[in-house]
Amino acid sequence: MLIDFFYTLRAAKLPVSVKEFLTLLEALKLGVVGPKTAQADDAVNAPSGYSLDDFYFLSRATLVKDEKHYDKFDRAFAAYFKGVELITDFTKDIPLDWLKKTLELNLSPEEKAAIEKMGWDELMETLKKRLEEQKERHEGGSKWIGTGGTSPFGNSGHNPQGVRIGGKGGNKSAVKVWEQRAYRDYDDTQELGTRNIKVALRRLRKFAREGNVEELNLPDTIRATAANAGYLDIKMQPERHNNVKVLLLMDVGGTMDEHIARVEELFSAAKAEFKHLEFYYFHNCVYDFVWKNNRRRFAEKFPTWDIVRKYNKDYKLIFIGDATMSPYEILQPGGSVEYSNEETGAEWIGRLTHAYPQFAWINPELQGVWQYRQSIGIVQQLMSGRMYPLTLKGLEEAMRHLSK
């Protein structure tokens, strides 16, 4: 049975290896989760003695290595054990006029009670047949996919247990809803929310124990108690904290205005994930000073040389900017649009990347237009190609590089 489950996961494009599958089988044999009521030999053939929830969490823990694959795993798991995706093709298009609500169904309590309730398997098998047989719109009936009736398929009607397709929920009796899935944000190409950004940034975390003794060290406590003839000997240890240090330099103003929301999400996530985070602003390109308060950026300047002296090379340097400007702003003394800079932006970028060997540039501009912006190409060269788009995949690649 579980061999087919393995092939189902592989068919869903999940990177599941034979070694991980063998780990799952070993965990089943040892009764890692749930009551072990089945013999070891039986456990190899089927997850007997375990609840479906137990087996779900065990198999996900052993087979899925990255949170971004959770949605694919859920689909494949449901397809194999519940028959959701294999019985019915939920990617098939249904004409919109079949699902348009044009009348309201009003039933008496007696009429509602008389409607037959289908089980899960029967419901899915019947839906498959309806998709194959139905050729036109239906409304107010009890059989076809439509609206305003007592059929278990469609919307705006009434059924004690059905599949809502289109429309809005009301009775809360649907056992499945045919619409966009909640985990879609994990797609590498999707624009990011703060939670998704945090998931990507966690690749950079490096934990170390520091500070005061605050939490129980259970292994040491057990060893010390055993060595003390069974008398409890409690051992404490410092808490683990994220030890990564990040220096964040953010472009602000001008063409960056259209990216404000996304950069704010990234900034918010970074502040939540990294205990040692220092940040400063610049405009278009870094020159001889940066600032922390945009309203007082000329009154409260921080010389870039002071930044280099203050933070050692243990810091990971991350630029955030669209790198969209005149090439003169990077390559020409006095090229800044705000003042006459004595040294070029290229020189300052070179100094910073030399001072901080682990560096990366996150660009919120669409990657498809990078090749048409001369300034982006120049910055990419100055950054030794370490420019990444502000997508989940781009952030993961940047964090993977910075963690080396």
JOFEN-V893620 format. One record per backbone hydrogen bond with DSSP energy under -0.5 kcal/mol. CO is the residue of the C=O (numbers start at 0). NH is the residue of the N-H. E is the energy in kcal/mol with one decimal. If there is no record, write none. Layout:
# JOFEN-V893620
<<CO | NH | E> <CO | NH | E>>
This chain:
# JOFEN-V893620
<<0 | 4 | -1.3> <1 | 5 | -2.2> <2 | 6 | -2.1> <3 | 7 | -2.0> <4 | 8 | -2.0> <5 | 9 | -2.0> <6 | 10 | -2.3> <7 | 11 | -1.3> <8 | 13 | -1.9> <9 | 12 | -1.7> <13 | 15 | -2.4> <14 | 16 | -0.5> <16 | 20 | -1.8> <17 | 21 | -2.5> <18 | 22 | -1.7> <19 | 23 | -1.8> <20 | 24 | -2.1> <21 | 25 | -2.3> <22 | 26 | -2.3> <23 | 27 | -2.1> <24 | 28 | -2.2> <25 | 29 | -2.1> <26 | 30 | -0.6> <26 | 31 | -2.1> <27 | 30 | -0.8> <34 | 36 | -1.4> <38 | 42 | -1.7> <39 | 43 | -0.9> <40 | 43 | -0.5> <40 | 44 | -0.8> <41 | 44 | -0.7> <41 | 45 | -2.0> <45 | 47 | -2.3> <46 | 49 | -1.3> <50 | 54 | -2.3> <51 | 55 | -2.3> <52 | 56 | -2.3> <53 | 57 | -2.2> <54 | 58 | -2.8> <55 | 59 | -2.4> <56 | 60 | -2.1> <57 | 61 | -1.8> <58 | 62 | -2.2> <59 | 63 | -1.9> <62 | 64 | -0.6> <65 | 68 | -2.0> <66 | 69 | -1.8> <68 | 72 | -2.4> <69 | 73 | -2.6> <70 | 74 | -2.1> <71 | 75 | -2.5> <72 | 76 | -3.1> <73 | 77 | -2.5> <74 | 78 | -2.4> <75 | 79 | -2.1> <76 | 80 | -2.8> <77 | 81 | -1.8> <77 | 82 | -1.0> <77 | 83 | -1.5> <82 | 86 | -0.7> <83 | 87 | -1.1> <87 | 89 | -1.1> <88 | 91 | -1.2> <94 | 97 | -1.5> <95 | 98 | -1.4> <104 | 106 | -0.5> <107 | 111 | -2.3> <108 | 112 | -2.0> <109 | 113 | -1.2> <111 | 114 | -1.1> <115 | 117 | -0.5> <118 | 122 | -2.5> <119 | 123 | -2.5> <120 | 124 | -2.3> <121 | 125 | -2.4> <122 | 126 | -2.2> <123 | 127 | -2.0> <124 | 128 | -1.8> <125 | 129 | -2.5> <126 | 130 | -2.3> <127 | 131 | -1.4> <128 | 132 | -2.2> <129 | 133 | -3.0> <137 | 146 | -1.2> <140 | 149 | -2.0> <140 | 150 | -1.2> <144 | 137 | -0.5> <145 | 154 | -1.7> <146 | 139 | -3.0> <148 | 157 | -2.6> <151 | 162 | -3.5> <152 | 145 | -1.7> <153 | 164 | -1.7> <154 | 147 | -1.4> <155 | 104 | -0.7> <160 | 117 | -0.5> <161 | 163 | -0.5> <161 | 174 | -2.6> <161 | 175 | -1.0> <162 | 153 | -1.8> <163 | 177 | -2.8> <172 | 161 | -0.6> <175 | 163 | -1.9> <175 | 177 | -0.5> <176 | 178 | -1.3> <177 | 165 | -0.7> <180 | 183 | -1.2> <181 | 184 | -0.5> <182 | 185 | -1.9> <183 | 186 | -2.3> <186 | 189 | -1.5> <187 | 391 | -0.6> <187 | 392 | -1.0> <189 | 391 | -0.6> <192 | 196 | -2.2> <193 | 197 | -2.1> <194 | 198 | -1.8> <195 | 199 | -1.8> <196 | 200 | -2.7> <197 | 201 | -1.5> <199 | 202 | -1.3> <200 | 203 | -2.1> <201 | 204 | -1.1> <205 | 242 | -4.0> <207 | 209 | -0.6> <207 | 240 | -2.8> <211 | 213 | -0.6> <211 | 238 | -0.7> <214 | 236 | -2.6> <215 | 217 | -0.9> <216 | 220 | -2.3> <217 | 221 | -2.4> <218 | 222 | -2.3> <219 | 223 | -2.8> <220 | 224 | -2.3> <221 | 225 | -2.3> <222 | 226 | -2.3> <223 | 227 | -1.0> <224 | 229 | -2.2> <225 | 228 | -1.1> <227 | 230 | -1.7> <234 | 216 | -2.9> <236 | 213 | -1.5> <236 | 214 | -2.4> <238 | 209 | -1.8> <240 | 207 | -2.2> <240 | 242 | -0.5> <243 | 275 | -0.8> <244 | 315 | -3.0> <245 | 247 | -0.6> <245 | 277 | -2.7> <246 | 248 | -0.5> <246 | 317 | -2.6> <247 | 249 | -0.5> <247 | 279 | -2.2> <248 | 319 | -2.5> <249 | 281 | -2.2> <252 | 255 | -1.8> <253 | 256 | -1.8> <254 | 257 | -0.7> <255 | 258 | -1.7> <256 | 259 | -1.2> <258 | 262 | -2.4> <259 | 263 | -2.6> <260 | 264 | -1.8> <261 | 265 | -2.1> <262 | 266 | -2.9> <263 | 267 | -2.8> <264 | 268 | -2.4> <265 | 269 | -2.5> <266 | 270 | -2.2> <267 | 271 | -1.5> <268 | 272 | -1.9> <269 | 273 | -2.4> <272 | 274 | -0.6> <274 | 276 | -1.0> <275 | 245 | -2.9> <277 | 247 | -3.4> <279 | 249 | -2.8> <280 | 290 | -1.5> <281 | 251 | -1.8> <281 | 283 | -0.5> <282 | 284 | -2.9> <284 | 282 | -0.5> <287 | 303 | -2.1> <288 | 286 | -0.6> <289 | 301 | -2.8> <290 | 280 | -3.6> <291 | 293 | -0.5> <292 | 295 | -1.0> <293 | 296 | -0.9> <295 | 299 | -2.9> <299 | 291 | -0.5> <301 | 289 | -2.3> <302 | 305 | -0.5> <302 | 306 | -1.4> <303 | 307 | -2.0> <304 | 308 | -2.0> <305 | 309 | -2.3> <306 | 310 | -2.1> <309 | 311 | -0.5> <311 | 314 | -1.7> <314 | 316 | -0.6> <315 | 246 | -3.0> <315 | 317 | -0.6> <316 | 359 | -1.8> <317 | 248 | -2.6> <318 | 361 | -3.2> <319 | 250 | -3.3> <322 | 324 | -0.7> <325 | 328 | -1.6> <326 | 329 | -1.2> <326 | 330 | -2.2> <327 | 331 | -2.2> <329 | 345 | -2.7> <331 | 334 | -2.0> <338 | 340 | -1.1> <340 | 333 | -2.0> <343 | 347 | -1.4> <344 | 348 | -2.6> <345 | 349 | -2.2> <346 | 350 | -2.2> <347 | 351 | -2.3> <348 | 352 | -2.5> <349 | 353 | -1.6> <350 | 354 | -2.1> <351 | 355 | -2.0> <354 | 356 | -0.5> <356 | 358 | -0.9> <357 | 316 | -2.5> <359 | 318 | -2.5> <360 | 362 | -0.6> <360 | 387 | -3.1> <361 | 320 | -2.0> <361 | 363 | -0.6> <362 | 389 | -1.7> <365 | 368 | -1.7> <366 | 369 | -1.1> <368 | 371 | -1.5> <369 | 372 | -1.6> <371 | 373 | -0.6> <372 | 376 | -1.7> <373 | 377 | -1.9> <374 | 378 | -2.4> <375 | 379 | -2.6> <376 | 380 | -1.7> <377 | 381 | -2.2> <378 | 382 | -2.0> <379 | 384 | -3.4> <380 | 383 | -1.6> <382 | 385 | -1.9> <384 | 386 | -1.6> <385 | 360 | -2.4> <387 | 362 | -3.1> <388 | 390 | -2.1> <390 | 394 | -2.8> <391 | 395 | -2.2> <392 | 396 | -2.3> <393 | 397 | -2.3> <394 | 398 | -2.8> <395 | 399 | -2.3> <396 | 400 | -2.0> <397 | 401 | -2.5> <398 | 402 | -1.6> <400 | 403 | -1.2>>
